[in-house]
Amino acid sequence: MRTVRVSDEVKEIVDRHVASGSAPSGVAFVEEAIRLYAERLEDDEDELIAAAAEGMAAIERGDYVTISSAEDVEALRERVWNRAMILAEEMRANRPRSSTPRRTEAKAGE
């Protein structure tokens, strides 16, 4: 086993979790934290690779927009805005209506 020095702040976090019973020991807590962090890094890398592959496939299909002027930027901005508004409307249409009335507070003296 190796000794790793940590800041007082990290030690307090570890100690707090061990004292609360959420971790059986400081070593177990640190090992799990490192394992989870490593998994997250690997997941991030996998997502980045997938996004790059998706982007390359889109380029190969010709599914991209070339921006070379201020007008192109404005046209793309408008296209994205219009698509966002359509998606927002679809979300509103699919959202279940609440059957409970909203609570309002009466003003003093009412």
C-alpha positions, 0 to 999 in steps of 0.5 A: 500500500502507498501513502498519498498526501491529501489536503486538509479539505479532502481529508475532512471530506473522507473523514466525514463520509467514514464517520457517517457510515457511507464509507467503511474506511478512508481507503475504501472511500478514496479507492471508490472515488478514484475508480469513479473518476477514472470511469468518468474520464473514460466515458468522456473520452468515449463520448468525444470519440463518438461525437467526432465519428458522428461529425466525420460521417455528417461531413462525408454525407455532405450534411454540414453548413459552410460559414464564410460571411456575416450573412451566413452566421445570421442565416444559421442563427435564424435556422437554429432559433427556428428549430429551437422554437419548434422543439420547444412547442413540441415539448409544451404540447407533450407536457402533461397538464397539471391537475393541481391548481397553482398556489398564489399568495394573497397580499396583505389586507386582502 
